[in-house]
Amino acid sequence: MKRRLLATAAALLLIGAAAESATANAPTDARARADADAAVVAPAGPAAQAGPASVEVPDGVTAGAAVFDRQTGTFTEQLNTDLRFRSASVVKLLLALDFLWNRGPDYTVPAADRARLEPMLRSSWDDAANYYWSQNGGPAIITRMAGRLGLKDTVGPPAGYDGYWGYASLSARDTVTIYRYLLDSAPAAVRDFVMGNLRQSTRCASDDFDQHFGIAGAFEKPWAIKQGWAGSSYEEGTCGPPGTAAAAPRTADRATASSAQAQAAQAQAAQAQVARAKAAKAAQAPAQHQQNQALAPVAADVDLTRPALHSTGTVGAGDRFVVAVFTLHPVGTSYGKAFTDLGRLTRSLDVPGAARPAGWWYGTWSSHVNVRRDPSTRDAPITQLPAVAEVLVGCQARGEEVQVPPYTNDWWAYLPQYGGWVSNIFISSPGNRLPDVRDC
């Protein structure tokens, strides 16, 4: 049945029929399918009813979280705030601040650097991080910024991983300190440049991962975010129209090596890039550079194996709340499952008065589920969901009938955070119509 279902769905897709996606593990009847998926991404109920009292950490997840209210000067949430996590792309905040540090008094950003920094902050562009890491001293950047900002837990990559900027470690409390510096102490030009770019975060990252998880899903705008993800079990990104994804190379931020061979190859490539930069600078200040490298502290206890997913930034008018959520997930966790678990944790945070999106959270049960502009397959998809990710449903309506034998469904769910529709056939619910969701 499973093979026949896959073959049928594939044929339908090839001839442009209504099927949106299919999975090799689809249960053989609707109720079994919904029950199986509910164990992974069960509906979380109407978002409007959310009234969290404490941080809810999903089973198997290690988390560090902090919420700081700049209006009252107090924390509303603190969970393992000093626990170190490999930073993944969150460290790009420090790369940008290090570049800007001595550019006063006007802090003008040259055009070539603007072309790197803006997509690095908005879309998590790894090539820009590689460039600044190699040009500005690698681990010495972390040493400088930790000293400048008074960071307590932030250290460089573990020994042997100098080329891995994503292996530098951060904690929730240090991340709050970074944002408080940006908002309360940094020169206005620095604050406006960095925070202005974080407010323009793109849903699709430069490597085609959907990066609007955590803060971006749990709260209504205004928010500003810098996210991070790293895991060998994360499938390739599917964000954006199918067939347009760029074949971005894996880099230190994304690559939690699954084998010693892969790890060594990635480290060698990254370290070679740093070595080239060192050679170019050797004539200028070799002694100082070597001293910086020698003084860079490292954390030997940072977990480089479990998949990581982090959401950091600000929420509310005037950037009232600073939010930092770091998570590690069981080995083998898919991106969609981590996406869902981080979302649930973030929605449980106590952020008083922050606007929460209206709707109902539901799981999806397939991979490469297409999001459409209308409740039909007439136009090309605008993006694809992470596999089995939980999504916010705003309302539902009847549209084109979708068939993935033996299933047929003409109901579609509107996803306000994507500005598009998915067929209810891929929503984890036993019936064609979602029982608690209003009609559009």
Wavefront OBJ file of the C-alpha trace (Angstrom):
o trace
v 0.000 0.000 0.000
v 2.781 2.443 0.919
v 4.684 1.830 -2.317
v 1.480 2.040 -4.347
v 0.580 5.311 -2.620
v 3.983 6.789 -3.374
v 3.897 5.689 -6.985
v 0.406 7.060 -7.484
v 1.244 10.376 -5.832
v 4.423 10.718 -7.879
v 2.506 10.116 -11.076
v -0.079 12.701 -10.111
v 2.625 15.263 -9.417
v 4.382 14.581 -12.704
v 1.224 15.184 -14.736
v 0.388 18.338 -12.799
v -2.538 16.849 -10.907
v -3.795 17.986 -7.547
v -1.590 16.059 -5.170
v 0.616 18.455 -3.240
v 3.084 15.995 -1.747
v 3.500 12.414 -0.547
v 5.529 10.624 2.088
v 6.986 7.152 2.200
v 5.594 6.612 5.671
v 1.993 7.708 5.144
v -0.441 5.650 7.260
v -3.020 3.693 5.270
v -6.164 5.375 6.573
v -7.000 8.907 7.605
v -7.573 8.219 11.303
v -4.379 6.167 11.632
v -2.496 8.887 9.824
v -3.796 11.574 12.143
v -3.137 9.497 15.262
v 0.430 8.697 14.194
v 1.267 12.291 13.470
v -0.418 13.619 16.578
v 2.345 11.945 18.592
v 4.855 14.150 16.795
v 3.060 17.403 16.118
v -0.357 17.335 17.774
v -2.591 20.401 17.406
v -1.760 22.895 20.125
v -5.182 24.534 20.203
v -6.248 28.110 19.480
v -3.338 30.512 19.760
v -5.591 33.163 21.248
v -6.015 31.021 24.380
v -2.305 30.902 25.145
v -1.563 31.990 28.712
v 1.808 30.466 29.642
v 2.865 30.280 33.275
v 6.311 28.703 32.838
v 8.679 27.463 30.172
v 7.434 24.229 28.603
v 10.407 22.207 27.354
v 9.472 19.311 25.019
v 10.687 15.824 25.926
v 14.284 15.145 24.930
v 15.113 18.822 24.382
v 17.831 20.686 26.289
v 17.033 24.385 26.513
v 18.371 27.666 27.786
v 16.016 30.646 27.712
v 15.747 34.192 28.944
v 13.207 36.988 28.526
v 14.249 40.455 29.675
v 11.745 43.304 29.994
v 13.580 46.541 29.182
v 10.668 48.588 30.489
v 10.827 47.184 34.024
v 14.494 46.141 33.971
v 13.619 42.601 35.076
v 13.633 39.076 33.703
v 10.240 37.441 33.180
v 11.781 34.077 32.249
v 15.105 32.470 33.175
v 15.921 28.851 32.347
v 19.493 27.535 32.311
v 20.615 31.017 31.345
v 24.340 30.290 31.785
v 24.287 27.015 29.818
v 26.612 27.155 26.807
v 25.361 26.140 23.357
v 27.238 26.145 20.080
v 26.053 29.382 18.603
v 25.395 28.447 14.975
v 24.420 31.647 13.142
v 23.635 33.656 16.272
v 27.378 34.402 16.431
v 26.931 36.572 13.337
v 25.787 39.293 15.720
v 29.303 39.384 17.145
v 30.909 39.280 13.691
v 28.903 42.345 12.670
v 29.594 44.221 15.906
v 33.310 43.469 15.695
v 33.435 44.894 12.163
v 31.570 48.048 13.242
v 33.404 48.586 16.537
v 36.113 51.027 15.467
v 34.399 52.693 12.510
v 33.321 55.828 14.378
v 32.438 58.554 14.604
v 30.003 58.158 11.683
v 30.196 54.329 11.421
v 29.885 54.395 7.655
v 29.610 50.921 6.135
v 31.364 50.687 2.746
v 29.219 49.393 -0.099
v 31.144 46.119 -0.401
v 30.669 45.391 3.292
v 27.035 46.426 3.233
v 26.521 43.878 0.461
v 27.858 41.206 2.824
v 26.521 42.331 6.198
v 22.919 42.975 5.189
v 22.236 39.460 3.848
v 24.285 37.989 6.707
v 21.977 39.614 9.257
v 18.716 39.313 7.309
v 19.153 35.953 5.586
v 21.995 34.346 7.573
v 24.385 34.313 4.601
v 27.258 31.999 5.508
v 29.704 33.272 2.893
v 29.747 36.660 4.601
v 30.440 35.036 7.969
v 33.276 33.047 6.410
v 34.726 36.274 5.026
v 34.708 38.242 8.299
v 35.882 35.256 10.325
v 38.915 34.788 8.091
v 39.684 38.493 7.628
v 39.369 39.585 11.255
v 41.143 36.886 13.224
v 38.755 33.968 13.638
v 38.504 33.023 17.347
v 40.123 36.346 18.324
v 36.850 38.032 17.306
v 35.087 36.141 20.080
v 37.763 37.073 22.602
v 37.550 40.765 21.691
v 33.754 40.947 21.773
v 33.426 38.972 25.002
v 35.780 41.443 26.667
v 34.151 44.522 25.177
v 30.617 43.514 26.181
v 31.409 41.729 29.437
v 30.082 38.381 28.237
v 30.444 35.662 30.868
v 29.923 32.421 28.960
v 30.918 33.272 25.389
v 34.066 31.506 24.163
v 35.638 30.479 20.882
v 35.350 27.136 19.082
v 36.818 24.052 20.803
v 40.447 23.161 20.149
v 40.945 21.932 16.621
v 37.956 23.842 15.224
v 39.369 27.339 14.811
v 37.747 27.661 11.388
v 34.255 26.936 12.694
v 32.610 30.225 13.614
v 29.363 28.340 14.330
v 31.145 26.338 17.046
v 31.768 29.413 19.189
v 29.513 29.108 22.226
v 26.885 31.450 23.627
v 24.415 31.369 26.496
v 20.958 32.879 26.871
v 22.149 35.468 29.393
v 25.073 36.559 27.207
v 22.731 36.915 24.247
v 20.493 39.194 26.310
v 23.616 41.239 27.134
v 24.435 41.558 23.414
v 20.976 42.898 22.600
v 20.961 45.209 25.607
v 24.255 46.660 24.404
v 22.804 47.168 20.925
v 19.654 48.835 22.219
v 20.941 50.823 25.190
v 24.655 51.525 24.740
v 25.762 51.180 21.124
v 26.229 54.260 18.957
v 22.951 55.109 17.223
v 24.357 54.302 13.782
v 25.429 50.824 14.943
v 22.094 50.173 16.635
v 20.109 51.299 13.604
v 22.203 49.286 11.159
v 22.110 45.990 13.060
v 18.579 46.158 14.429
v 17.237 47.571 11.167
v 18.519 44.519 9.320
v 17.210 42.090 11.947
v 13.762 43.640 11.551
v 13.964 42.769 7.851
v 14.607 39.074 8.436
v 13.622 37.047 5.375
v 11.544 33.905 5.793
v 13.881 31.999 3.500
v 17.500 31.992 4.608
v 20.309 32.069 2.067
v 20.608 28.272 2.299
v 16.837 27.826 1.748
v 15.937 26.963 5.321
v 12.698 28.440 6.675
v 14.064 30.636 9.464
v 10.801 32.123 10.748
v 10.527 29.758 13.692
v 10.535 30.508 17.416
v 10.029 34.233 17.986
v 8.807 34.831 14.430
v 6.038 32.252 14.815
v 5.090 32.885 18.436
v 4.568 36.648 18.309
v 3.068 39.258 16.048
v 5.322 42.003 14.733
v 7.105 44.179 15.622
v 9.980 41.812 16.220
v 13.610 41.568 15.152
v 15.387 38.210 15.001
v 18.700 36.450 14.554
v 18.281 32.703 14.343
v 20.650 29.759 14.325
v 20.480 26.122 13.191
v 22.957 23.271 12.849
v 22.368 19.552 12.500
v 23.483 16.701 10.280
v 19.963 15.228 10.499
v 18.389 18.383 9.068
v 17.258 17.772 5.511
v 18.075 20.326 2.809
v 16.097 23.561 3.037
v 12.827 23.748 1.098
v 11.921 27.396 1.596
v 10.895 29.273 -1.531
v 9.316 28.136 -4.804
v 10.290 24.529 -5.624
v 13.046 24.206 -8.193
v 14.609 27.598 -7.429
v 16.688 26.614 -4.401
v 20.367 27.357 -4.714
v 22.814 24.562 -4.061
v 24.501 26.265 -1.135
v 27.581 24.485 0.229
v 27.524 23.257 3.810
v 29.642 25.420 6.099
v 30.707 25.510 9.718
v 27.418 27.047 10.848
v 25.234 24.330 9.385
v 27.517 21.328 9.580
v 27.392 19.282 12.714
v 29.571 16.549 11.262
v 28.006 13.088 11.197
v 31.350 11.324 10.870
v 34.992 11.933 11.649
v 35.769 12.008 7.926
v 33.185 14.678 7.170
v 34.226 16.647 10.226
v 37.878 16.587 9.237
v 37.144 17.624 5.653
v 35.013 20.572 6.752
v 37.544 21.677 9.345
v 40.366 21.475 6.818
v 38.499 23.672 4.335
v 37.575 26.249 6.951
v 41.047 26.326 8.463
v 42.618 26.706 5.030
v 40.528 29.814 4.499
v 41.696 31.248 7.816
v 45.303 30.343 6.949
v 45.109 32.319 3.694
v 43.858 35.356 5.592
v 46.623 34.964 8.169
v 49.271 34.859 5.463
v 47.941 38.049 3.885
v 48.085 39.843 7.224
v 51.369 38.399 8.444
v 53.490 41.301 7.235
v 51.322 43.807 9.118
v 50.954 42.384 12.625
v 52.021 38.766 12.995
v 52.968 38.952 16.654
v 49.714 40.555 17.764
v 47.658 38.137 15.699
v 49.405 35.126 17.185
v 48.898 36.568 20.663
v 45.169 36.985 20.034
v 44.900 33.380 18.875
v 46.778 32.129 21.921
v 44.566 34.108 24.317
v 41.246 33.013 22.798
v 39.439 30.876 25.416
v 37.508 27.809 24.285
v 34.803 25.581 25.728
v 35.642 21.905 25.678
v 32.221 20.897 26.992
v 30.027 22.325 24.203
v 27.848 19.709 22.501
v 28.705 19.567 18.790
v 26.644 16.473 18.042
v 22.978 17.061 18.846
v 20.949 19.149 16.353
v 20.710 22.786 17.442
v 17.990 25.356 16.809
v 18.049 28.837 18.349
v 15.786 31.887 18.220
v 16.942 35.263 19.521
v 15.855 38.857 19.159
v 13.395 41.439 20.408
v 9.610 41.543 20.681
v 7.168 44.409 21.029
v 7.020 48.130 20.407
v 10.285 49.872 21.150
v 12.037 46.480 21.375
v 10.594 46.143 24.869
v 11.471 42.471 25.364
v 14.766 40.743 24.639
v 14.179 37.029 24.014
v 16.857 34.342 23.751
v 16.016 30.662 23.286
v 18.711 28.029 22.673
v 17.848 24.358 22.126
v 19.504 21.013 21.475
v 17.439 18.095 20.165
v 17.892 14.306 20.185
v 20.293 12.932 17.583
v 18.415 12.237 14.357
v 15.726 14.898 14.907
v 14.392 16.343 11.659
v 14.329 20.070 11.000
v 10.527 20.145 11.016
v 10.354 18.425 14.407
v 12.931 20.801 15.917
v 11.066 23.716 14.264
v 7.872 22.529 15.978
v 9.403 21.896 19.409
v 11.183 25.247 19.494
v 7.931 26.915 18.475
v 6.023 25.319 21.325
v 8.712 26.262 23.842
v 8.790 29.871 22.636
v 4.999 30.170 22.754
v 5.114 29.111 26.417
v 7.364 32.008 27.427
v 6.038 34.729 29.708
v 6.233 37.877 27.585
v 3.617 40.155 29.199
v 1.454 42.056 26.751
v 3.201 40.758 23.639
v 0.786 40.267 20.748
v 0.176 36.609 19.907
v -1.052 35.562 16.454
v -4.680 34.432 16.223
v -5.433 30.976 14.887
v -5.021 27.276 15.579
v -1.770 25.302 15.604
v -1.833 22.047 13.653
v 0.768 19.518 12.642
v 1.406 18.440 9.058
v 2.177 14.868 8.093
v 4.183 14.967 4.881
v 7.331 16.403 3.357
v 7.594 19.094 0.673
v 4.038 20.285 1.284
v 3.333 23.140 -1.121
v 1.952 26.493 0.041
v -0.247 28.055 -2.669
v -1.483 31.583 -3.318
v -5.061 30.321 -3.660
v -6.906 27.153 -2.531
v -6.006 25.433 -5.782
v -3.037 24.001 -7.654
v -3.467 26.367 -10.584
v -0.482 28.583 -9.777
v 3.050 27.568 -8.839
v 3.741 27.098 -5.101
v 5.129 30.089 -3.228
v 7.120 27.875 -0.831
v 7.238 24.446 0.781
v 6.889 23.650 4.464
v 9.578 21.933 6.517
v 8.618 18.261 6.783
v 6.023 17.581 9.537
v 6.260 21.156 10.809
v 3.490 22.621 12.941
v 1.728 25.576 11.315
v -0.733 28.276 12.356
v -4.095 27.956 10.590
v -6.129 31.151 10.379
v -9.235 29.827 8.673
v -10.336 27.266 6.076
v -12.322 27.205 2.866
v -13.397 24.836 0.126
v -11.333 24.893 -3.041
v -9.926 22.547 -5.635
v -10.257 18.866 -4.810
v -6.897 17.302 -4.003
v -6.315 13.590 -4.458
v -3.509 11.513 -3.002
v -5.110 8.063 -3.251
v -6.769 6.780 -1.194
v -7.364 10.306 0.170
v -9.536 13.023 -1.350
v -10.170 16.460 0.156
v -11.506 19.779 -1.163
v -10.884 21.765 2.057
v -7.892 24.087 2.287
v -6.256 25.782 5.282
v -5.096 29.397 5.131
v -1.723 29.974 6.801
v -1.519 33.692 7.708
v 2.179 33.555 8.543
v 2.926 32.314 5.011
v 0.231 34.297 3.222
v -0.905 31.153 1.431
v -2.908 27.929 1.481
v -2.245 24.226 1.964
v -4.616 21.366 1.292
v -6.225 19.973 4.444
v -5.209 16.554 3.175
v -1.770 17.254 4.674
v -3.028 18.597 8.022
v -2.952 16.151 10.947
v -6.675 15.833 11.597
v -9.004 12.836 11.169
v -11.603 14.598 9.031
v -11.536 16.639 5.846
v -12.685 19.780 7.635
v -10.702 20.948 10.667
v -13.217 20.749 13.517
v -12.346 23.887 15.482
v -11.193 26.228 12.691
v -13.541 28.907 11.385
v -14.488 29.253 7.733
v -12.742 32.025 5.810
l 1 2 3 4 5 6 7 8 9 10 11 12 13 14 15 16 17 18 19 20 21 22 23 24 25 26 27 28 29 30 31 32 33 34 35 36 37 38 39 40 41 42 43 44 45 46 47 48 49 50 51 52 53 54 55 56 57 58 59 60 61 62 63 64 65 66 67 68 69 70 71 72 73 74 75 76 77 78 79 80 81 82 83 84 85 86 87 88 89 90 91 92 93 94 95 96 97 98 99 100 101 102 103 104 105 106 107 108 109 110 111 112 113 114 115 116 117 118 119 120 121 122 123 124 125 126 127 128 129 130 131 132 133 134 135 136 137 138 139 140 141 142 143 144 145 146 147 148 149 150 151 152 153 154 155 156 157 158 159 160 161 162 163 164 165 166 167 168 169 170 171 172 173 174 175 176 177 178 179 180 181 182 183 184 185 186 187 188 189 190 191 192 193 194 195 196 197 198 199 200 201 202 203 204 205 206 207 208 209 210 211 212 213 214 215 216 217 218 219 220 221 222 223 224 225 226 227 228 229 230 231 232 233 234 235 236 237 238 239 240 241 242 243 244 245 246 247 248 249 250 251 252 253 254 255 256 257 258 259 260 261 262 263 264 265 266 267 268 269 270 271 272 273 274 275 276 277 278 279 280 281 282 283 284 285 286 287 288 289 290 291 292 293 294 295 296 297 298 299 300 301 302 303 304 305 306 307 308 309 310 311 312 313 314 315 316 317 318 319 320 321 322 323 324 325 326 327 328 329 330 331 332 333 334 335 336 337 338 339 340 341 342 343 344 345 346 347 348 349 350 351 352 353 354 355 356 357 358 359 360 361 362 363 364 365 366 367 368 369 370 371 372 373 374 375 376 377 378 379 380 381 382 383 384 385 386 387 388 389 390 391 392 393 394 395 396 397 398 399 400 401 402 403 404 405 406 407 408 409 410 411 412 413 414 415 416 417 418 419 420 421 422 423 424 425 426 427 428 429 430 431 432 433 434 435 436 437 438 439 440
